[in-house]
Amino acid sequence: MDINATLIGQTIAMIVFVWFCMKYIWPPLLSAIEERQEKIAEGLAAAEQGELRLEEAKAQAGEIVDHARKQATGILDQAHARANEIVAEGKADGVKERERQLSAAKAEIEQEANRAREELRGQVSAIAIASAEKILRREIDDKQHEDILGKLAQEL
Protein backbone atom coordinates (compact mmCIF):
# COMPACT_ATOMS: atom_id res chain seq x y z
CA MET A 1 0.00 0.00 0.00
CA ASP A 2 1.25 3.35 -0.98
CA ILE A 3 1.12 6.36 1.20
CA ASN A 4 0.00 9.16 -0.96
CA ALA A 5 -1.50 12.62 -0.52
CA THR A 6 -5.06 11.35 -0.28
CA LEU A 7 -4.23 9.17 2.67
CA ILE A 8 -2.38 12.01 4.36
CA GLY A 9 -5.27 14.39 3.61
CA GLN A 10 -7.79 11.98 5.00
CA THR A 11 -5.65 11.46 8.11
CA ILE A 12 -5.34 15.23 8.64
CA ALA A 13 -9.09 15.66 8.06
CA MET A 14 -9.76 12.87 10.51
CA ILE A 15 -7.45 14.42 13.11
CA VAL A 16 -9.08 17.86 12.64
CA PHE A 17 -12.50 16.25 12.84
CA VAL A 18 -11.59 14.36 16.07
CA TRP A 19 -10.00 17.53 17.51
CA PHE A 20 -13.07 19.60 16.56
CA CYS A 21 -15.40 16.99 18.04
CA MET A 22 -13.33 16.77 21.26
CA LYS A 23 -13.13 20.56 21.56
CA TYR A 24 -16.68 21.64 20.70
CA ILE A 25 -19.04 18.65 20.51
CA TRP A 26 -17.74 16.23 23.10
CA PRO A 27 -17.85 18.56 26.20
CA PRO A 28 -21.55 19.50 25.82
CA LEU A 29 -22.41 15.84 25.26
CA LEU A 30 -20.39 14.80 28.32
CA SER A 31 -21.94 17.58 30.44
CA ALA A 32 -25.45 16.58 29.26
CA ILE A 33 -24.67 12.95 30.09
CA GLU A 34 -23.29 13.92 33.51
CA GLU A 35 -26.35 16.11 34.23
CA ARG A 36 -28.60 13.26 33.24
CA GLN A 37 -26.66 10.89 35.51
CA GLU A 38 -26.93 13.36 38.40
CA LYS A 39 -30.68 13.75 37.86
CA ILE A 40 -31.10 9.98 37.75
CA ALA A 41 -28.99 9.62 40.91
CA GLU A 42 -31.02 12.35 42.63
CA GLY A 43 -34.26 10.67 41.54
CA LEU A 44 -33.08 7.32 42.88
CA ALA A 45 -32.00 8.93 46.16
CA ALA A 46 -35.33 10.72 46.40
CA ALA A 47 -37.15 7.46 45.72
CA GLU A 48 -35.16 5.72 48.45
CA GLN A 49 -35.88 8.58 50.85
CA GLY A 50 -39.53 8.43 49.86
CA GLU A 51 -39.61 4.72 50.59
CA LEU A 52 -37.95 5.31 53.96
CA ARG A 53 -40.43 8.08 54.76
CA LEU A 54 -43.27 5.84 53.66
CA GLU A 55 -42.06 3.07 55.96
CA GLU A 56 -41.67 5.59 58.79
CA ALA A 57 -45.14 6.96 58.09
CA LYS A 58 -46.58 3.43 58.09
CA ALA A 59 -44.88 2.68 61.39
CA GLN A 60 -46.04 5.99 62.84
CA ALA A 61 -49.57 5.38 61.58
CA GLY A 62 -49.51 1.92 63.19
CA GLU A 63 -48.39 3.48 66.48
CA ILE A 64 -51.13 6.11 66.25
CA VAL A 65 -53.74 3.43 65.52
CA ASP A 66 -52.47 1.32 68.44
CA HIS A 67 -52.55 4.35 70.71
CA ALA A 68 -56.08 5.19 69.53
CA ARG A 69 -57.18 1.61 70.17
CA LYS A 70 -55.72 1.74 73.66
CA GLN A 71 -57.49 5.05 74.30
CA ALA A 72 -60.76 3.64 72.94
CA THR A 73 -60.37 0.58 75.16
CA GLY A 74 -59.67 2.82 78.14
CA ILE A 75 -62.70 4.97 77.37
CA LEU A 76 -64.89 1.87 77.02
CA ASP A 77 -63.57 0.51 80.32
CA GLN A 78 -64.33 3.83 81.99
CA ALA A 79 -67.81 3.86 80.47
CA HIS A 80 -68.48 0.32 81.70
CA ALA A 81 -67.20 1.22 85.15
CA ARG A 82 -69.37 4.35 85.25
CA ALA A 83 -72.39 2.36 84.04
CA ASN A 84 -71.79 -0.17 86.81
CA GLU A 85 -71.51 2.67 89.33
CA ILE A 86 -74.77 4.18 88.08
CA VAL A 87 -76.50 0.79 88.33
CA ALA A 88 -75.13 0.30 91.86
CA GLU A 89 -76.26 3.80 92.85
CA GLY A 90 -79.68 3.12 91.37
CA LYS A 91 -79.95 -0.12 93.32
CA ALA A 92 -78.87 1.60 96.52
CA ASP A 93 -81.37 4.41 95.93
CA GLY A 94 -84.07 1.85 95.22
CA VAL A 95 -83.30 -0.02 98.43
CA LYS A 96 -83.38 3.24 100.42
CA GLU A 97 -86.67 4.26 98.81
CA ARG A 98 -88.16 0.83 99.47
CA GLU A 99 -87.09 0.98 103.10
CA ARG A 100 -88.49 4.50 103.45
CA GLN A 101 -91.80 3.49 101.91
CA LEU A 102 -91.88 0.34 104.02
CA SER A 103 -91.29 2.27 107.23
CA ALA A 104 -93.91 4.86 106.21
CA ALA A 105 -96.39 2.06 105.48
CA LYS A 106 -95.63 0.40 108.82
CA ALA A 107 -96.14 3.71 110.63
CA GLU A 108 -99.42 4.27 108.79
CA ILE A 109 -100.57 0.73 109.61
CA GLU A 110 -99.67 1.27 113.25
CA GLN A 111 -101.59 4.58 113.30
CA GLU A 112 -104.62 2.91 111.72
CA ALA A 113 -104.41 0.06 114.24
CA ASN A 114 -104.21 2.55 117.12
CA ARG A 115 -107.21 4.47 115.73
CA ALA A 116 -109.12 1.24 115.32
CA ARG A 117 -108.25 0.23 118.90
CA GLU A 118 -109.35 3.59 120.26
CA GLU A 119 -112.56 3.43 118.27
CA LEU A 120 -113.12 -0.13 119.39
CA ARG A 121 -112.46 0.86 123.01
CA GLY A 122 -114.97 3.65 122.71
CA GLN A 123 -117.56 1.32 121.22
CA VAL A 124 -116.86 -1.38 123.82
CA SER A 125 -117.11 1.16 126.64
CA ALA A 126 -120.38 2.54 125.21
CA ILE A 127 -121.75 -0.99 124.96
CA ALA A 128 -120.56 -1.74 128.49
CA ILE A 129 -122.18 1.41 129.88
CA ALA A 130 -125.37 0.74 127.98
CA SER A 131 -125.45 -2.78 129.32
CA ALA A 132 -124.58 -1.54 132.80
CA GLU A 133 -127.43 1.01 132.58
CA LYS A 134 -129.80 -1.69 131.58
CA ILE A 135 -128.58 -3.84 134.42
CA LEU A 136 -128.80 -1.08 136.97
CA ARG A 137 -131.81 0.48 135.32
CA ARG A 138 -130.62 3.86 136.12
CA GLU A 139 -128.48 6.53 134.57
CA ILE A 140 -124.85 6.80 135.71
CA ASP A 141 -123.61 10.34 136.28
CA ASP A 142 -120.80 11.76 134.15
CA LYS A 143 -118.03 11.39 136.75
CA GLN A 144 -118.77 7.75 137.34
CA HIS A 145 -119.14 7.30 133.61
CA GLU A 146 -115.61 8.68 132.99
CA ASP A 147 -114.13 6.50 135.76
CA ILE A 148 -115.70 3.37 134.33
CA LEU A 149 -114.52 4.22 130.80
CA GLY A 150 -110.97 4.90 132.00
CA LYS A 151 -110.85 1.55 133.84
CA LEU A 152 -112.20 -0.29 130.82
CA ALA A 153 -109.72 1.42 128.52
CA GLN A 154 -106.84 0.44 130.79
CA GLU A 155 -108.05 -3.16 130.96
CA LEU A 156 -108.35 -3.42 127.21
C-alpha positions as CSV (number, residue, x, y, z in Angstrom):
1,M,0.0,0.0,0.0
2,D,1.3,3.3,-1.0
3,I,1.1,6.4,1.2
4,N,0.0,9.2,-1.0
5,A,-1.5,12.6,-0.5
6,T,-5.1,11.3,-0.3
7,L,-4.2,9.2,2.7
8,I,-2.4,12.0,4.4
9,G,-5.3,14.4,3.6
10,Q,-7.8,12.0,5.0
11,T,-5.6,11.5,8.1
12,I,-5.3,15.2,8.6
13,A,-9.1,15.7,8.1
14,M,-9.8,12.9,10.5
15,I,-7.4,14.4,13.1
16,V,-9.1,17.9,12.6
17,F,-12.5,16.2,12.8
18,V,-11.6,14.4,16.1
19,W,-10.0,17.5,17.5
20,F,-13.1,19.6,16.6
21,C,-15.4,17.0,18.0
22,M,-13.3,16.8,21.3
23,K,-13.1,20.6,21.6
24,Y,-16.7,21.6,20.7
25,I,-19.0,18.7,20.5
26,W,-17.7,16.2,23.1
27,P,-17.9,18.6,26.2
28,P,-21.5,19.5,25.8
29,L,-22.4,15.8,25.3
30,L,-20.4,14.8,28.3
31,S,-21.9,17.6,30.4
32,A,-25.5,16.6,29.3
33,I,-24.7,12.9,30.1
34,E,-23.3,13.9,33.5
35,E,-26.4,16.1,34.2
36,R,-28.6,13.3,33.2
37,Q,-26.7,10.9,35.5
38,E,-26.9,13.4,38.4
39,K,-30.7,13.7,37.9
40,I,-31.1,10.0,37.7
41,A,-29.0,9.6,40.9
42,E,-31.0,12.3,42.6
43,G,-34.3,10.7,41.5
44,L,-33.1,7.3,42.9
45,A,-32.0,8.9,46.2
46,A,-35.3,10.7,46.4
47,A,-37.1,7.5,45.7
48,E,-35.2,5.7,48.4
49,Q,-35.9,8.6,50.9
50,G,-39.5,8.4,49.9
51,E,-39.6,4.7,50.6
52,L,-38.0,5.3,54.0
53,R,-40.4,8.1,54.8
54,L,-43.3,5.8,53.7
55,E,-42.1,3.1,56.0
56,E,-41.7,5.6,58.8
57,A,-45.1,7.0,58.1
58,K,-46.6,3.4,58.1
59,A,-44.9,2.7,61.4
60,Q,-46.0,6.0,62.8
61,A,-49.6,5.4,61.6
62,G,-49.5,1.9,63.2
63,E,-48.4,3.5,66.5
64,I,-51.1,6.1,66.3
65,V,-53.7,3.4,65.5
66,D,-52.5,1.3,68.4
67,H,-52.6,4.4,70.7
68,A,-56.1,5.2,69.5
69,R,-57.2,1.6,70.2
70,K,-55.7,1.7,73.7
71,Q,-57.5,5.0,74.3
72,A,-60.8,3.6,72.9
73,T,-60.4,0.6,75.2
74,G,-59.7,2.8,78.1
75,I,-62.7,5.0,77.4
76,L,-64.9,1.9,77.0
77,D,-63.6,0.5,80.3
78,Q,-64.3,3.8,82.0
79,A,-67.8,3.9,80.5
80,H,-68.5,0.3,81.7
81,A,-67.2,1.2,85.2
82,R,-69.4,4.4,85.2
83,A,-72.4,2.4,84.0
84,N,-71.8,-0.2,86.8
85,E,-71.5,2.7,89.3
86,I,-74.8,4.2,88.1
87,V,-76.5,0.8,88.3
88,A,-75.1,0.3,91.9
89,E,-76.3,3.8,92.8
90,G,-79.7,3.1,91.4
91,K,-79.9,-0.1,93.3
92,A,-78.9,1.6,96.5
93,D,-81.4,4.4,95.9
94,G,-84.1,1.8,95.2
95,V,-83.3,0.0,98.4
96,K,-83.4,3.2,100.4
97,E,-86.7,4.3,98.8
98,R,-88.2,0.8,99.5
99,E,-87.1,1.0,103.1
100,R,-88.5,4.5,103.5
101,Q,-91.8,3.5,101.9
102,L,-91.9,0.3,104.0
103,S,-91.3,2.3,107.2
104,A,-93.9,4.9,106.2
105,A,-96.4,2.1,105.5
106,K,-95.6,0.4,108.8
107,A,-96.1,3.7,110.6
108,E,-99.4,4.3,108.8
109,I,-100.6,0.7,109.6
110,E,-99.7,1.3,113.2
111,Q,-101.6,4.6,113.3
112,E,-104.6,2.9,111.7
113,A,-104.4,0.1,114.2
114,N,-104.2,2.5,117.1
115,R,-107.2,4.5,115.7
116,A,-109.1,1.2,115.3
117,R,-108.2,0.2,118.9
118,E,-109.3,3.6,120.3
119,E,-112.6,3.4,118.3
120,L,-113.1,-0.1,119.4
121,R,-112.5,0.9,123.0
122,G,-115.0,3.7,122.7
123,Q,-117.6,1.3,121.2
124,V,-116.9,-1.4,123.8
125,S,-117.1,1.2,126.6
126,A,-120.4,2.5,125.2
127,I,-121.8,-1.0,125.0
128,A,-120.6,-1.7,128.5
129,I,-122.2,1.4,129.9
130,A,-125.4,0.7,128.0
131,S,-125.4,-2.8,129.3
132,A,-124.6,-1.5,132.8
133,E,-127.4,1.0,132.6
134,K,-129.8,-1.7,131.6
135,I,-128.6,-3.8,134.4
136,L,-128.8,-1.1,137.0
137,R,-131.8,0.5,135.3
138,R,-130.6,3.9,136.1
139,E,-128.5,6.5,134.6
140,I,-124.9,6.8,135.7
141,D,-123.6,10.3,136.3
142,D,-120.8,11.8,134.2
143,K,-118.0,11.4,136.7
144,Q,-118.8,7.8,137.3
145,H,-119.1,7.3,133.6
146,E,-115.6,8.7,133.0
147,D,-114.1,6.5,135.8
148,I,-115.7,3.4,134.3
149,L,-114.5,4.2,130.8
150,G,-111.0,4.9,132.0
151,K,-110.9,1.5,133.8
152,L,-112.2,-0.3,130.8
153,A,-109.7,1.4,128.5
154,Q,-106.8,0.4,130.8
155,E,-108.0,-3.2,131.0
156,L,-108.3,-3.4,127.2
